[in-house]
Structure formats: C-alpha cells, structure tokens
Amino acid sequence: MTLGHEDIVRRTLRFCDRLVIAVARSPTHQKKALFSVDERLEIISEVFGDTPQVECVT
C-alpha cells in the first residue's frame, strides 16, 4: 500500500458509503509478491482499521 493508494481510497470515500478493497490471489502468477496475501490484508487493516466504510476481501 503506497501513499497514492491510501489517497485514492480516502478520496473515493467522499463519493460512497462503503468501499471494498479486493486483494488478488493468483496461483498462476509467476512473479513472487513482495508481501503475502495475509500480509497485504494486515497492512490495509492497519491503514484503514479506524475507517468502518472500508472493507478488505480476498
């Protein structure tokens, strides 16, 4: 999650009551991700944990 991602989410919340962030899993993807899916979910939860309008799913 970059500051740009965070900015996009916070701006989007001005236009909607609920925002769902989908974290992708791709078993066929060749490149190893820097963070696992669980780690990415945790990062998003740390950034938006105090924002009830944001839901994160896989």
PyMOL Python script that loads the backbone (N, CA, C, O; Angstrom):
from pymol import cmd

cmd.read_pdbstr("""\
ATOM      1  N   MET A   1       0.860  -1.166   0.000  1.00  0.00           N
ATOM      2  CA  MET A   1       0.000   0.000   0.000  1.00  0.00           C
ATOM      3  C   MET A   1       0.900   1.221   0.000  1.00  0.00           C
ATOM      4  O   MET A   1       1.713   1.421   0.903  1.00  0.00           O
ATOM      5  N   THR A   2       0.737   2.024  -1.025  1.00  0.00           N
ATOM      6  CA  THR A   2       1.508   3.258  -1.119  1.00  0.00           C
ATOM      7  C   THR A   2       0.661   4.424  -0.618  1.00  0.00           C
ATOM      8  O   THR A   2      -0.543   4.282  -0.405  1.00  0.00           O
ATOM      9  N   LEU A   3       1.292   5.562  -0.435  1.00  0.00           N
ATOM     10  CA  LEU A   3       0.535   6.756  -0.059  1.00  0.00           C
ATOM     11  C   LEU A   3      -0.461   7.122  -1.155  1.00  0.00           C
ATOM     12  O   LEU A   3      -1.524   7.673  -0.872  1.00  0.00           O
ATOM     13  N   GLY A   4      -0.118   6.818  -2.398  1.00  0.00           N
ATOM     14  CA  GLY A   4      -1.042   7.055  -3.504  1.00  0.00           C
ATOM     15  C   GLY A   4      -2.287   6.191  -3.406  1.00  0.00           C
ATOM     16  O   GLY A   4      -3.396   6.663  -3.655  1.00  0.00           O
ATOM     17  N   HIS A   5      -2.105   4.910  -3.040  1.00  0.00           N
ATOM     18  CA  HIS A   5      -3.261   4.024  -2.842  1.00  0.00           C
ATOM     19  C   HIS A   5      -4.146   4.569  -1.719  1.00  0.00           C
ATOM     20  O   HIS A   5      -5.368   4.629  -1.853  1.00  0.00           O
ATOM     21  N   GLU A   6      -3.517   4.962  -0.620  1.00  0.00           N
ATOM     22  CA  GLU A   6      -4.279   5.493   0.513  1.00  0.00           C
ATOM     23  C   GLU A   6      -5.051   6.744   0.097  1.00  0.00           C
ATOM     24  O   GLU A   6      -6.215   6.904   0.464  1.00  0.00           O
ATOM     25  N   ASP A   7      -4.422   7.612  -0.651  1.00  0.00           N
ATOM     26  CA  ASP A   7      -5.069   8.834  -1.113  1.00  0.00           C
ATOM     27  C   ASP A   7      -6.281   8.521  -1.988  1.00  0.00           C
ATOM     28  O   ASP A   7      -7.334   9.141  -1.838  1.00  0.00           O
ATOM     29  N   ILE A   8      -6.135   7.570  -2.890  1.00  0.00           N
ATOM     30  CA  ILE A   8      -7.255   7.187  -3.765  1.00  0.00           C
ATOM     31  C   ILE A   8      -8.431   6.670  -2.941  1.00  0.00           C
ATOM     32  O   ILE A   8      -9.579   7.027  -3.204  1.00  0.00           O
ATOM     33  N   VAL A   9      -8.149   5.833  -1.947  1.00  0.00           N
ATOM     34  CA  VAL A   9      -9.221   5.294  -1.097  1.00  0.00           C
ATOM     35  C   VAL A   9      -9.909   6.428  -0.349  1.00  0.00           C
ATOM     36  O   VAL A   9     -11.138   6.508  -0.334  1.00  0.00           O
ATOM     37  N   ARG A  10      -9.131   7.296   0.267  1.00  0.00           N
ATOM     38  CA  ARG A  10      -9.729   8.388   1.058  1.00  0.00           C
ATOM     39  C   ARG A  10     -10.544   9.340   0.170  1.00  0.00           C
ATOM     40  O   ARG A  10     -11.598   9.818   0.590  1.00  0.00           O
ATOM     41  N   ARG A  11     -10.078   9.616  -1.029  1.00  0.00           N
ATOM     42  CA  ARG A  11     -10.852  10.465  -1.956  1.00  0.00           C
ATOM     43  C   ARG A  11     -12.139   9.772  -2.384  1.00  0.00           C
ATOM     44  O   ARG A  11     -13.191  10.405  -2.471  1.00  0.00           O
ATOM     45  N   THR A  12     -12.055   8.483  -2.647  1.00  0.00           N
ATOM     46  CA  THR A  12     -13.222   7.723  -3.094  1.00  0.00           C
ATOM     47  C   THR A  12     -14.302   7.697  -2.021  1.00  0.00           C
ATOM     48  O   THR A  12     -15.490   7.707  -2.341  1.00  0.00           O
ATOM     49  N   LEU A  13     -13.906   7.664  -0.756  1.00  0.00           N
ATOM     50  CA  LEU A  13     -14.876   7.621   0.337  1.00  0.00           C
ATOM     51  C   LEU A  13     -15.771   8.858   0.374  1.00  0.00           C
ATOM     52  O   LEU A  13     -16.829   8.831   1.003  1.00  0.00           O
ATOM     53  N   ARG A  14     -15.370   9.923  -0.278  1.00  0.00           N
ATOM     54  CA  ARG A  14     -16.224  11.120  -0.361  1.00  0.00           C
ATOM     55  C   ARG A  14     -17.459  10.870  -1.227  1.00  0.00           C
ATOM     56  O   ARG A  14     -18.456  11.584  -1.123  1.00  0.00           O
ATOM     57  N   PHE A  15     -17.381   9.846  -2.084  1.00  0.00           N
ATOM     58  CA  PHE A  15     -18.447   9.597  -3.057  1.00  0.00           C
ATOM     59  C   PHE A  15     -19.264   8.341  -2.783  1.00  0.00           C
ATOM     60  O   PHE A  15     -20.217   8.054  -3.509  1.00  0.00           O
ATOM     61  N   CYS A  16     -18.905   7.589  -1.749  1.00  0.00           N
ATOM     62  CA  CYS A  16     -19.637   6.346  -1.486  1.00  0.00           C
ATOM     63  C   CYS A  16     -19.733   6.094   0.017  1.00  0.00           C
ATOM     64  O   CYS A  16     -18.973   6.651   0.810  1.00  0.00           O
ATOM     65  N   ASP A  17     -20.684   5.242   0.383  1.00  0.00           N
ATOM     66  CA  ASP A  17     -20.882   4.890   1.787  1.00  0.00           C
ATOM     67  C   ASP A  17     -20.010   3.718   2.211  1.00  0.00           C
ATOM     68  O   ASP A  17     -19.717   3.544   3.394  1.00  0.00           O
ATOM     69  N   ARG A  18     -19.599   2.919   1.238  1.00  0.00           N
ATOM     70  CA  ARG A  18     -18.831   1.710   1.536  1.00  0.00           C
ATOM     71  C   ARG A  18     -17.874   1.456   0.382  1.00  0.00           C
ATOM     72  O   ARG A  18     -18.236   1.612  -0.784  1.00  0.00           O
ATOM     73  N   LEU A  19     -16.640   1.060   0.722  1.00  0.00           N
ATOM     74  CA  LEU A  19     -15.645   0.758  -0.294  1.00  0.00           C
ATOM     75  C   LEU A  19     -15.030  -0.597   0.024  1.00  0.00           C
ATOM     76  O   LEU A  19     -14.544  -0.827   1.132  1.00  0.00           O
ATOM     77  N   VAL A  20     -15.057  -1.484  -0.951  1.00  0.00           N
ATOM     78  CA  VAL A  20     -14.479  -2.815  -0.785  1.00  0.00           C
ATOM     79  C   VAL A  20     -13.151  -2.854  -1.537  1.00  0.00           C
ATOM     80  O   VAL A  20     -13.095  -2.590  -2.738  1.00  0.00           O
ATOM     81  N   ILE A  21     -12.085  -3.186  -0.810  1.00  0.00           N
ATOM     82  CA  ILE A  21     -10.766  -3.351  -1.415  1.00  0.00           C
ATOM     83  C   ILE A  21     -10.538  -4.840  -1.594  1.00  0.00           C
ATOM     84  O   ILE A  21     -10.560  -5.595  -0.622  1.00  0.00           O
ATOM     85  N   ALA A  22     -10.322  -5.264  -2.821  1.00  0.00           N
ATOM     86  CA  ALA A  22     -10.088  -6.682  -3.116  1.00  0.00           C
ATOM     87  C   ALA A  22      -8.591  -6.916  -3.294  1.00  0.00           C
ATOM     88  O   ALA A  22      -7.943  -6.278  -4.124  1.00  0.00           O
ATOM     89  N   VAL A  23      -8.058  -7.838  -2.504  1.00  0.00           N
ATOM     90  CA  VAL A  23      -6.654  -8.230  -2.623  1.00  0.00           C
ATOM     91  C   VAL A  23      -6.619  -9.496  -3.461  1.00  0.00           C
ATOM     92  O   VAL A  23      -7.221 -10.508  -3.100  1.00  0.00           O
ATOM     93  N   ALA A  24      -5.917  -9.434  -4.572  1.00  0.00           N
ATOM     94  CA  ALA A  24      -5.924 -10.544  -5.535  1.00  0.00           C
ATOM     95  C   ALA A  24      -4.974 -11.666  -5.132  1.00  0.00           C
ATOM     96  O   ALA A  24      -3.889 -11.436  -4.597  1.00  0.00           O
ATOM     97  N   ARG A  25      -5.420 -12.882  -5.408  1.00  0.00           N
ATOM     98  CA  ARG A  25      -4.581 -14.077  -5.319  1.00  0.00           C
ATOM     99  C   ARG A  25      -4.493 -14.635  -6.726  1.00  0.00           C
ATOM    100  O   ARG A  25      -5.499 -14.717  -7.431  1.00  0.00           O
ATOM    101  N   SER A  26      -3.307 -15.015  -7.133  1.00  0.00           N
ATOM    102  CA  SER A  26      -3.154 -15.575  -8.466  1.00  0.00           C
ATOM    103  C   SER A  26      -2.192 -16.757  -8.410  1.00  0.00           C
ATOM    104  O   SER A  26      -0.976 -16.571  -8.464  1.00  0.00           O
ATOM    105  N   PRO A  27      -2.728 -17.969  -8.303  1.00  0.00           N
ATOM    106  CA  PRO A  27      -1.851 -19.146  -8.209  1.00  0.00           C
ATOM    107  C   PRO A  27      -1.024 -19.378  -9.469  1.00  0.00           C
ATOM    108  O   PRO A  27      -0.013 -20.078  -9.423  1.00  0.00           O
ATOM    109  N   THR A  28      -1.440 -18.800 -10.588  1.00  0.00           N
ATOM    110  CA  THR A  28      -0.699 -18.998 -11.838  1.00  0.00           C
ATOM    111  C   THR A  28       0.314 -17.887 -12.102  1.00  0.00           C
ATOM    112  O   THR A  28       1.076 -17.951 -13.067  1.00  0.00           O
ATOM    113  N   HIS A  29       0.320 -16.882 -11.254  1.00  0.00           N
ATOM    114  CA  HIS A  29       1.240 -15.755 -11.442  1.00  0.00           C
ATOM    115  C   HIS A  29       2.663 -16.201 -11.135  1.00  0.00           C
ATOM    116  O   HIS A  29       2.922 -16.752 -10.065  1.00  0.00           O
ATOM    117  N   GLN A  30       3.576 -15.971 -12.053  1.00  0.00           N
ATOM    118  CA  GLN A  30       4.958 -16.441 -11.938  1.00  0.00           C
ATOM    119  C   GLN A  30       5.786 -15.623 -10.945  1.00  0.00           C
ATOM    120  O   GLN A  30       6.617 -16.174 -10.224  1.00  0.00           O
ATOM    121  N   LYS A  31       5.562 -14.337 -10.909  1.00  0.00           N
ATOM    122  CA  LYS A  31       6.375 -13.444 -10.085  1.00  0.00           C
ATOM    123  C   LYS A  31       5.984 -13.563  -8.610  1.00  0.00           C
ATOM    124  O   LYS A  31       4.798 -13.537  -8.282  1.00  0.00           O
ATOM    125  N   LYS A  32       6.956 -13.691  -7.733  1.00  0.00           N
ATOM    126  CA  LYS A  32       6.686 -13.774  -6.297  1.00  0.00           C
ATOM    127  C   LYS A  32       6.388 -12.374  -5.768  1.00  0.00           C
ATOM    128  O   LYS A  32       7.143 -11.433  -6.014  1.00  0.00           O
ATOM    129  N   ALA A  33       5.302 -12.249  -5.053  1.00  0.00           N
ATOM    130  CA  ALA A  33       4.905 -10.962  -4.493  1.00  0.00           C
ATOM    131  C   ALA A  33       5.820 -10.586  -3.330  1.00  0.00           C
ATOM    132  O   ALA A  33       6.339 -11.452  -2.626  1.00  0.00           O
ATOM    133  N   LEU A  34       6.007  -9.294  -3.144  1.00  0.00           N
ATOM    134  CA  LEU A  34       6.822  -8.804  -2.042  1.00  0.00           C
ATOM    135  C   LEU A  34       6.192  -9.174  -0.700  1.00  0.00           C
ATOM    136  O   LEU A  34       6.898  -9.529   0.243  1.00  0.00           O
ATOM    137  N   PHE A  35       4.854  -9.091  -0.617  1.00  0.00           N
ATOM    138  CA  PHE A  35       4.117  -9.439   0.597  1.00  0.00           C
ATOM    139  C   PHE A  35       3.096 -10.519   0.266  1.00  0.00           C
ATOM    140  O   PHE A  35       2.532 -10.537  -0.828  1.00  0.00           O
ATOM    141  N   SER A  36       2.864 -11.412   1.211  1.00  0.00           N
ATOM    142  CA  SER A  36       1.836 -12.440   1.028  1.00  0.00           C
ATOM    143  C   SER A  36       0.460 -11.781   1.083  1.00  0.00           C
ATOM    144  O   SER A  36       0.335 -10.619   1.469  1.00  0.00           O
ATOM    145  N   VAL A  37      -0.561 -12.525   0.697  1.00  0.00           N
ATOM    146  CA  VAL A  37      -1.932 -12.006   0.746  1.00  0.00           C
ATOM    147  C   VAL A  37      -2.281 -11.620   2.175  1.00  0.00           C
ATOM    148  O   VAL A  37      -2.859 -10.559   2.408  1.00  0.00           O
ATOM    149  N   ASP A  38      -1.936 -12.471   3.131  1.00  0.00           N
ATOM    150  CA  ASP A  38      -2.238 -12.171   4.537  1.00  0.00           C
ATOM    151  C   ASP A  38      -1.516 -10.912   5.009  1.00  0.00           C
ATOM    152  O   ASP A  38      -2.078 -10.110   5.755  1.00  0.00           O
ATOM    153  N   GLU A  39      -0.280 -10.743   4.574  1.00  0.00           N
ATOM    154  CA  GLU A  39       0.467  -9.540   4.949  1.00  0.00           C
ATOM    155  C   GLU A  39      -0.158  -8.295   4.331  1.00  0.00           C
ATOM    156  O   GLU A  39      -0.223  -7.248   4.975  1.00  0.00           O
ATOM    157  N   ARG A  40      -0.617  -8.403   3.087  1.00  0.00           N
ATOM    158  CA  ARG A  40      -1.266  -7.264   2.435  1.00  0.00           C
ATOM    159  C   ARG A  40      -2.575  -6.909   3.134  1.00  0.00           C
ATOM    160  O   ARG A  40      -2.893  -5.731   3.302  1.00  0.00           O
ATOM    161  N   LEU A  41      -3.331  -7.922   3.541  1.00  0.00           N
ATOM    162  CA  LEU A  41      -4.567  -7.664   4.287  1.00  0.00           C
ATOM    163  C   LEU A  41      -4.263  -6.953   5.600  1.00  0.00           C
ATOM    164  O   LEU A  41      -4.977  -6.027   5.987  1.00  0.00           O
ATOM    165  N   GLU A  42      -3.219  -7.379   6.279  1.00  0.00           N
ATOM    166  CA  GLU A  42      -2.821  -6.764   7.547  1.00  0.00           C
ATOM    167  C   GLU A  42      -2.413  -5.301   7.344  1.00  0.00           C
ATOM    168  O   GLU A  42      -2.788  -4.434   8.134  1.00  0.00           O
ATOM    169  N   ILE A  43      -1.656  -5.035   6.300  1.00  0.00           N
ATOM    170  CA  ILE A  43      -1.231  -3.658   6.010  1.00  0.00           C
ATOM    171  C   ILE A  43      -2.450  -2.768   5.777  1.00  0.00           C
ATOM    172  O   ILE A  43      -2.531  -1.661   6.310  1.00  0.00           O
ATOM    173  N   ILE A  44      -3.384  -3.253   4.986  1.00  0.00           N
ATOM    174  CA  ILE A  44      -4.596  -2.473   4.705  1.00  0.00           C
ATOM    175  C   ILE A  44      -5.395  -2.261   5.982  1.00  0.00           C
ATOM    176  O   ILE A  44      -5.931  -1.174   6.202  1.00  0.00           O
ATOM    177  N   SER A  45      -5.482  -3.285   6.824  1.00  0.00           N
ATOM    178  CA  SER A  45      -6.198  -3.159   8.097  1.00  0.00           C
ATOM    179  C   SER A  45      -5.535  -2.131   9.005  1.00  0.00           C
ATOM    180  O   SER A  45      -6.222  -1.381   9.699  1.00  0.00           O
ATOM    181  N   GLU A  46      -4.217  -2.092   9.006  1.00  0.00           N
ATOM    182  CA  GLU A  46      -3.505  -1.106   9.824  1.00  0.00           C
ATOM    183  C   GLU A  46      -3.780   0.316   9.339  1.00  0.00           C
ATOM    184  O   GLU A  46      -3.935   1.233  10.145  1.00  0.00           O
ATOM    185  N   VAL A  47      -3.838   0.492   8.037  1.00  0.00           N
ATOM    186  CA  VAL A  47      -4.052   1.832   7.477  1.00  0.00           C
ATOM    187  C   VAL A  47      -5.505   2.277   7.639  1.00  0.00           C
ATOM    188  O   VAL A  47      -5.763   3.432   7.978  1.00  0.00           O
ATOM    189  N   PHE A  48      -6.458   1.367   7.400  1.00  0.00           N
ATOM    190  CA  PHE A  48      -7.873   1.742   7.381  1.00  0.00           C
ATOM    191  C   PHE A  48      -8.695   1.105   8.502  1.00  0.00           C
ATOM    192  O   PHE A  48      -9.924   1.100   8.435  1.00  0.00           O
ATOM    193  N   GLY A  49      -8.044   0.575   9.516  1.00  0.00           N
ATOM    194  CA  GLY A  49      -8.748  -0.086  10.616  1.00  0.00           C
ATOM    195  C   GLY A  49      -9.739   0.805  11.341  1.00  0.00           C
ATOM    196  O   GLY A  49     -10.724   0.320  11.898  1.00  0.00           O
ATOM    197  N   ASP A  50      -9.481   2.106  11.336  1.00  0.00           N
ATOM    198  CA  ASP A  50     -10.375   3.049  12.010  1.00  0.00           C
ATOM    199  C   ASP A  50     -11.410   3.650  11.058  1.00  0.00           C
ATOM    200  O   ASP A  50     -12.089   4.618  11.400  1.00  0.00           O
ATOM    201  N   THR A  51     -11.523   3.076   9.876  1.00  0.00           N
ATOM    202  CA  THR A  51     -12.455   3.576   8.859  1.00  0.00           C
ATOM    203  C   THR A  51     -13.477   2.480   8.558  1.00  0.00           C
ATOM    204  O   THR A  51     -13.223   1.616   7.719  1.00  0.00           O
ATOM    205  N   PRO A  52     -14.631   2.506   9.235  1.00  0.00           N
ATOM    206  CA  PRO A  52     -15.594   1.407   9.084  1.00  0.00           C
ATOM    207  C   PRO A  52     -16.182   1.267   7.685  1.00  0.00           C
ATOM    208  O   PRO A  52     -16.723   0.213   7.353  1.00  0.00           O
ATOM    209  N   GLN A  53     -16.086   2.306   6.857  1.00  0.00           N
ATOM    210  CA  GLN A  53     -16.627   2.233   5.499  1.00  0.00           C
ATOM    211  C   GLN A  53     -15.760   1.382   4.578  1.00  0.00           C
ATOM    212  O   GLN A  53     -16.193   1.023   3.483  1.00  0.00           O
ATOM    213  N   VAL A  54     -14.540   1.054   5.008  1.00  0.00           N
ATOM    214  CA  VAL A  54     -13.615   0.289   4.171  1.00  0.00           C
ATOM    215  C   VAL A  54     -13.627  -1.169   4.596  1.00  0.00           C
ATOM    216  O   VAL A  54     -13.422  -1.492   5.766  1.00  0.00           O
ATOM    217  N   GLU A  55     -13.871  -2.045   3.628  1.00  0.00           N
ATOM    218  CA  GLU A  55     -13.838  -3.491   3.854  1.00  0.00           C
ATOM    219  C   GLU A  55     -12.784  -4.076   2.921  1.00  0.00           C
ATOM    220  O   GLU A  55     -12.667  -3.669   1.765  1.00  0.00           O
ATOM    221  N   CYS A  56     -12.027  -5.025   3.433  1.00  0.00           N
ATOM    222  CA  CYS A  56     -10.979  -5.640   2.630  1.00  0.00           C
ATOM    223  C   CYS A  56     -11.273  -7.132   2.488  1.00  0.00           C
ATOM    224  O   CYS A  56     -11.533  -7.817   3.477  1.00  0.00           O
ATOM    225  N   VAL A  57     -11.231  -7.630   1.252  1.00  0.00           N
ATOM    226  CA  VAL A  57     -11.539  -9.034   0.973  1.00  0.00           C
ATOM    227  C   VAL A  57     -10.494  -9.620   0.034  1.00  0.00           C
ATOM    228  O   VAL A  57      -9.731  -8.895  -0.604  1.00  0.00           O
ATOM    229  N   THR A  58     -10.477 -10.958  -0.038  1.00  0.00           N
ATOM    230  CA  THR A  58      -9.599 -11.636  -0.999  1.00  0.00           C
ATOM    231  C   THR A  58     -10.441 -12.367  -2.014  1.00  0.00           C
ATOM    232  O   THR A  58      -9.902 -13.007  -2.917  1.00  0.00           O
TER     233      THR A  58
END
""", "prot")
cmd.dss("prot")
cmd.show_as("cartoon", "prot")
cmd.util.cbc("prot")
cmd.orient("prot")
